[in-house]
Amino acid sequence: MPRLLTRMVWALFALSTLAILGYAFYGAPWTSPFVRFDGLTVFMGGVVTFVSGIVHSFALRYMQGQQRINAFFGRLFALTALALLVAAANHAVLLWAAWTGMGWVLADLIGHLKDWPQAQAAARYTRRALLLGSALLAAALALLALGTGHVVVSAALAAASDLPTAWPLAIGGLVAGAAVIQSALVPAQRWLLSSMTAPTPVSALMHAGIVNAGGVLLARFAPLLAPHASLLTVLVVLGGLSALLGQAWMLVQTDVKRQLACSTTAQMGFMVLQVGLGFVPAALAHLMLHGFYKAYLFLSVGEAVQGGAAAPATRPTPLGWIVTGLSAVGGAVLFAALTGKSLLAPTTGAVLACFVALTVLQAVRTLAQTQALSRAARLVGLPLGMAGGVALYAAIYNGVSALIGHGPLHAQPLNAAHGVLLALFIGAYVVQQSGRHRNSLRLYALLRSTSRPHPATLLTHRPDYHAH
């Protein structure tokens, strides 16, 4: 059974690839009362089946000899099928059932080891958190159907523009709440940080695929969000704070898997932030790239632990800072030019380009400080490599845009929240680079206490750790 299900997942990936190519060159959106076939559906089909295929193949070896292996693979395949259904569902009841089932099966997989108390506690805590998100989604779908008279989601969203303003705000707030819980954003990050007892293949699929469902839900409900700048600003604030805190929490973790969990909260924050800025294609491109990379990190985490300590960091030189700064500015300009964003217009397109600049800045500094590179590689090779990376990201962004379309969301006018958030990111980067965060015991204690998992899921004794 495990090998058969693995082959079936790879067959679904092959079909998804053909669907993406066919839709890109010849297709048009097709909807029915139950499912819809559009760019978002085929895009997520490719992402989900590729990650799931890798995870299934890895699990064939990793889970060899484990008890209840058929049940494990059955649930893993069911989780994949439910994730695909969430992306395709067009009926309110079907969407809610797929969303709820996805959370329930994920909780079962986290608690796969029945004789491990910490795993069972993590499963119960995850199930409660995700059922809360399911309840919020149920309330949103019920209000949408009640207000518009449609249970078909696409028809209801098309009719939502005729609703009084309070209705879309309430529905959008409930949808945002469901997405925040699913993607483990602040303040709902604790269920993800408590899931470390999950088998490694489950962690890989969860962090690389299932938490992304929050972004997919927001993309589906973009027609409801688009007319309401206040909802988009809330997404920007929640996403930005999650990104900042997730990165900060990662710095104080001593467990590799929990570091990756904090990183996932941060990256999901960036994803939701990009939706709030008005750029669904950017969020989906981020979703895909993060999913592939995070799956690799979880499946290779054992090698990372065995690899030992990293090489000591080198001190930056004034010339190095100049080159790094020029690389960051050049990356922002290149991204803006390739994706049609304006750096001068007072819109969120400039904010998105600034985040690209900060990403390039961090990447160049990290590589220059931690890698044994020649002077020529530091001063010439790194900037050229970063330019190539930005060009590749811009190409992926443009490809996703062409596949799914820009939809109703677009660049938003700048407001105070955008400026404050950008200032916070720049300030956090300066503090991290200066190393001042390492000298504050109060800050360390605060970050450790706010990133603690549920106590019942903690492994406090070595025999507990080896219980599985």
C-alpha positions, 0 to 999 in steps of 0.5 A: 500500500505505501508504494502504491500511494506514493506512485499515485501521488507522483501520477497526480503530479504528472497530471498537475504538470500537464494541467499547468501547461495546458491551462497556461497555453490553451485553458480558460477558467471553468467552474461548476457548483462544486469545484472550479478549475482555474489558474490557482487550482492548477498552480496549487495542484502542482505545488502540493503534489510535488511536495507530497511526492517527495515526502511520500518517497522519503517516508518509504525509507524513513518509516520502514519498520514502524508500526501502523505503516499502512495507516500512516500512508493512508492519512498522508495521502488523504491529507494530500487529497484534502489539500487539493480539494481545498484549492479546488472546492467551489461549494461552501459546504465542500470547502468547509468539509475539506478545510476541516478534514485537512486539519483533523487528518493533520492532527492525527498524523502529528499524534501518529505514535499512540504510546507517546504522551507528548505526541498525543498532547500535541495532536489534541492541541493542534486539533483544538486550534485548527477546529477553531479556524474551521469554526471561523471559516464556517461562520464566514461561509454561512454569513456569505451565503446568508447575505448573497443567497448563494452557496457556490463560493464564486457566485457569492463572492461576485454578489458580495459587492452589493452587500452593506459594508459591515457584511464584507468586513465581518466575513473578511475578518472571519476569513482572515482569522481562519487563515491566521490560525492555519498559517500559524501567525501571531497570535496563533503560532503555538500549535505549530511550535508544539508539533515537534513530536510529529514524524519528520515526513509529516513536519515536512508536508505540514510546514511546506504545504498545509500551513500555506492553505491560509494564503490560498484561502485569502487568494480565493476571497480576494474579491471580498477583501479588495474593496476594503483597505482596512482589511488589507491593512490588518493583513499587513500588520498581522503578517509583518508582526509574525515575520518579525517575531518569527525571525526573532524567536528563531534566534533563541531556539536551541532545537533545530526543528523548533528553529524551522517552525519559527522560520515557518511562522515568519515566512507565512507572515511574509506571505500574508503581508504580500496579500495585504500589500495587494500582490497575490502573485507575490504571495503565491510565488513566496508560498511555492519557493518557501514550500520547496525549501522548507521541505528540503530543510526538514527532510535533511535536518539530520544532516544539518545536526551532524554537520556541526557548528558553522564557520566563524563569521568574519567582520565586515569592512567598509568596502564590503558594506558599500558593496552590500548596500549597492547590491540591495539597492540594485536588487530592488531596482531590478525587481521593480523593473522586471515586474513593472513596479514603481519605486517612486509612486506612493503605493505598496509596490515600492514597499514590496521592492524595499522588502526585496532590498532587505532580503538581498541585504541580509543574504549578501551579508550572511554569505560574505560573513559565513563563507570562505570567499575570495575578495573578488567573489565578495566584491563581484561574485556575490552582487552578480549572484544576487542579481541573478537570484532577483531576476529568477524570483521576478521571472517566477513572480511574472510566471505566477501572475500570468497563470493566475492573473492579478485578480481584484487585488492591486497595489494599495496607496501607502498609509502610516501602517506601511511606513511604521512596519518598514521602519520596524523591519529596518530597525530589527535588521540594524539591531541584529547586525549590531549584535545588541540583542545578544546582550539583553537577558530581558529580551532573551527571556521575553522571546523564549517565554513567548515562543514556548510550546504547550507544556504537555508537548515538551520532552523533558526527559531523555527516555521520553525523547526515545519513546518513539 
